[in-house]
């Protein structure tokens, strides 16, 4: 499992909208079985993408950041390029689907 834990919200949607470049916001919890099973897939897809900002947010009912992205299931990965959502992967089952979404935010404009 990734050494990066999910942490309580420390950013806002407005701040994410202002981020330049490639960012992935990964919503879930440290105790979620789906999140734990997906973690090796996410880690594998991120190999070679060290320039992509990855933010793991501990989500829960009524938390503002997850609500702003209409998160329903964990894990959900939201792919942002210059603050705009370009892709979303919910409960990934392969690293390929994550890699494809990473390609959308890292490809030259």
C-alpha positions, 0 to 999 in steps of 0.5 A: 500500500502507498506510504501516502495516507488519506488526510483530512481536507486541507485545501478548498475547491477554489484553491484546486481550481487555481492549481496550474498543471496536472493534479489528481485528487484521490478521495477515499479513507484509510480503512476503506477496503476498495481504497486499499485494493486500488492503491497498488493500481494507482501507485503503478499508474503513477510510476513515471508521473512524478510531476503530477501533484497527487492529493489524497483526501479523506472523504466523508459524509457532508465534507465540502470538498467531496461534495463539491465534486459530487463524490459517491463512491471510494476511491474516486480519482479526479484528474485536473489540468490547470484546475479543470476536471478532464477525467474521473476514475471511480473504483479502478480495477486496472492501472490502465484506466488510471494511466489513460486519465493521467495521459489526458492531464500530462499530454502537451496542450 
